[in-house]
Amino acid sequence: MLPSRFEYHRAGTLDEALSLLATHGDEAKVLAGGQSLIPMMKLRFAYPGHLVDVNHVDGLDRIEERDGMLCIGALVRHNHLAANEIIKARYPTIASAAPQIADPLVRNLGSIGGSLAHADPAGDLGSVMLAMGASAVLRGGGGERVLPMSEFLLDTFTTAIAPGEMLTEVRVPIPPARSGGTYLKLERKVGDWATVGVAVALELSNGRIGRAGIGLTGVGLKNLEASDAEASLAGATPGEDAFAEAGRLAAAAANPVADVRGTVEYKRHMVDVYVRRGSAHAFETARRAG
Ligand SMILES: Cc1cc2nc3c(=O)[nH]c(=O)nc-3n(C[C@H](O)[C@H](O)[C@H](O)COP(=O)(O)OP(=O)(O)OC[C@H]3O[C@@H](n4cnc5c(N)ncnc54)[C@H](O)[C@@H]3O)c2cc1C
């Protein structure tokens, strides 16, 4: 099907993009990689009157550590995340998730900003960013707002981005040396959306677990933060008992629906298995990192 009629605007700078978004309000949508937006428009699930193409805006595709944060520009593509040396060296949760997103064609164009702004509960990066304790930086006419990921991802396909605003950057706290993580994704075949995905990020402190982050993909109306499981790990002695309790609590927090990818019971069970396995793996990487 063809999309409904729209006007295309190519922004050359961030100010120009923000001005176009302010002028056209909720009639306008940002065009990043187009991997989700264009199919939605062709199916007529989305029919924006104005597209603001930000692909030529300078500075939105940087990855750098600054002021205690890993700052990832909204236009960083999935394959750029996967190949980045800083991420490969110090951010194993992101590094293991990025190559598992979609297929090489989609990873060449799809961006972290588009992925998070689209807020698909089956999207992988939302869970990763919840686990990492990341924040979303929003820019609009009123200036800049920085929201924790848990306040940014509101519901299925719904975020805190207001009309006239755009997501410009994702900020991830730089983890301490003794930290580790992983992203485990169950998929029917390579390139598929997650049947279940689990992001884990653990920090070690004096032989115990310090901060623990766990995000769940595909088992709720949005990417879920498994807060009870996180709380059970924080301060615990790392080991099979602690990981099993976290798995049990995360499975209880999951709220999957039955579909072609599996039954409710199967998905919940896989959350349990993956949280246990992911926590053990994250602990091992953290232990070795110290
Ligand atoms: C075949 C296929 C398989 C896929 N499989 C997976 C998968 O396994 N896992 C996964 O996580 N994803 C998957 N995706 C989605 C993919 O990751 C998309 O690239 C991503 O969801 C959207 O990124 P984009 O840059 O293409 O955004 P676009 O499609 O350009 O935009 C998506 C939405 O976000 C908005 N937007 C984009 N950038 C911004 C911004 N900076 N500020 C505010 N709003 C913005 C747009 O207005 C639009 O509403 C798949 C996509 C396809 C086509």
PDBQT file of the ligand as one rigid body, heavy atoms in Angstrom, charges set to zero:
ROOT
HETATM    1  C1  LIG A 301      12.368  -6.592   9.293  1.00  0.00    +0.000 C 
HETATM    2  C2  LIG A 301      12.618  -5.856  10.583  1.00  0.00    +0.000 A 
HETATM    3  C3  LIG A 301      13.028  -6.551  11.707  1.00  0.00    +0.000 A 
HETATM    4  C4  LIG A 301      13.266  -5.885  12.893  1.00  0.00    +0.000 A 
HETATM    5  N1  LIG A 301      13.677  -6.597  13.980  1.00  0.00    +0.000 NA
HETATM    6  C5  LIG A 301      13.962  -5.959  15.130  1.00  0.00    +0.000 A 
HETATM    7  C6  LIG A 301      14.447  -6.666  16.262  1.00  0.00    +0.000 A 
HETATM    8  O1  LIG A 301      14.674  -7.884  16.243  1.00  0.00    +0.000 OA
HETATM    9  N2  LIG A 301      14.690  -5.950  17.398  1.00  0.00    +0.000 N 
HETATM   10  C7  LIG A 301      14.499  -4.590  17.478  1.00  0.00    +0.000 A 
HETATM   11  O2  LIG A 301      14.728  -4.020  18.520  1.00  0.00    +0.000 OA
HETATM   12  N3  LIG A 301      14.052  -3.910  16.403  1.00  0.00    +0.000 NA
HETATM   13  C8  LIG A 301      13.788  -4.550  15.249  1.00  0.00    +0.000 A 
HETATM   14  N4  LIG A 301      13.343  -3.834  14.181  1.00  0.00    +0.000 N 
HETATM   15  C9  LIG A 301      13.131  -2.384  14.320  1.00  0.00    +0.000 C 
HETATM   16  C10 LIG A 301      14.413  -1.633  14.020  1.00  0.00    +0.000 C 
HETATM   17  O3  LIG A 301      15.279  -1.726  15.122  1.00  0.00    +0.000 OA
HETATM   18  C11 LIG A 301      14.110  -0.170  13.709  1.00  0.00    +0.000 C 
HETATM   19  O4  LIG A 301      15.218   0.348  13.100  1.00  0.00    +0.000 OA
HETATM   20  C12 LIG A 301      13.816   0.736  14.863  1.00  0.00    +0.000 C 
HETATM   21  O5  LIG A 301      12.740   0.283  15.618  1.00  0.00    +0.000 OA
HETATM   22  C13 LIG A 301      13.461   2.134  14.386  1.00  0.00    +0.000 C 
HETATM   23  O6  LIG A 301      14.615   2.830  14.111  1.00  0.00    +0.000 OA
HETATM   24  P1  LIG A 301      14.666   3.807  12.871  1.00  0.00    +0.000 P 
HETATM   25  O7  LIG A 301      15.896   4.619  13.030  1.00  0.00    +0.000 OA
HETATM   26  O8  LIG A 301      14.499   3.063  11.627  1.00  0.00    +0.000 OA
HETATM   27  O9  LIG A 301      13.407   4.771  13.177  1.00  0.00    +0.000 OA
HETATM   28  P2  LIG A 301      12.265   5.298  12.214  1.00  0.00    +0.000 P 
HETATM   29  O10 LIG A 301      11.575   4.161  11.576  1.00  0.00    +0.000 OA
HETATM   30  O11 LIG A 301      12.781   6.367  11.348  1.00  0.00    +0.000 OA
HETATM   31  O12 LIG A 301      11.320   5.960  13.318  1.00  0.00    +0.000 OA
HETATM   32  C14 LIG A 301      10.575   5.151  14.220  1.00  0.00    +0.000 C 
HETATM   33  C15 LIG A 301       9.730   6.076  15.108  1.00  0.00    +0.000 C 
HETATM   34  O13 LIG A 301      10.560   6.830  15.974  1.00  0.00    +0.000 OA
HETATM   35  C16 LIG A 301      10.417   8.229  15.733  1.00  0.00    +0.000 C 
HETATM   36  N5  LIG A 301      11.763   8.792  15.852  1.00  0.00    +0.000 N 
HETATM   37  C17 LIG A 301      12.882   8.349  15.214  1.00  0.00    +0.000 A 
HETATM   38  N6  LIG A 301      13.955   9.018  15.660  1.00  0.00    +0.000 NA
HETATM   39  C18 LIG A 301      13.497   9.909  16.570  1.00  0.00    +0.000 A 
HETATM   40  C19 LIG A 301      14.134  10.886  17.388  1.00  0.00    +0.000 A 
HETATM   41  N7  LIG A 301      15.451  11.076  17.360  1.00  0.00    +0.000 N 
HETATM   42  N8  LIG A 301      13.356  11.635  18.206  1.00  0.00    +0.000 NA
HETATM   43  C20 LIG A 301      12.020  11.438  18.250  1.00  0.00    +0.000 A 
HETATM   44  N9  LIG A 301      11.365  10.524  17.511  1.00  0.00    +0.000 NA
HETATM   45  C21 LIG A 301      12.104   9.770  16.690  1.00  0.00    +0.000 A 
HETATM   46  C22 LIG A 301       9.813   8.355  14.351  1.00  0.00    +0.000 C 
HETATM   47  O14 LIG A 301       9.104   9.561  14.208  1.00  0.00    +0.000 OA
HETATM   48  C23 LIG A 301       8.919   7.130  14.329  1.00  0.00    +0.000 C 
HETATM   49  O15 LIG A 301       7.737   7.383  15.033  1.00  0.00    +0.000 OA
HETATM   50  C24 LIG A 301      13.085  -4.474  12.976  1.00  0.00    +0.000 A 
HETATM   51  C25 LIG A 301      12.666  -3.766  11.835  1.00  0.00    +0.000 A 
HETATM   52  C26 LIG A 301      12.433  -4.443  10.661  1.00  0.00    +0.000 A 
HETATM   53  C27 LIG A 301      12.010  -3.656   9.453  1.00  0.00    +0.000 C 
ENDROOT
TORSDOF 0
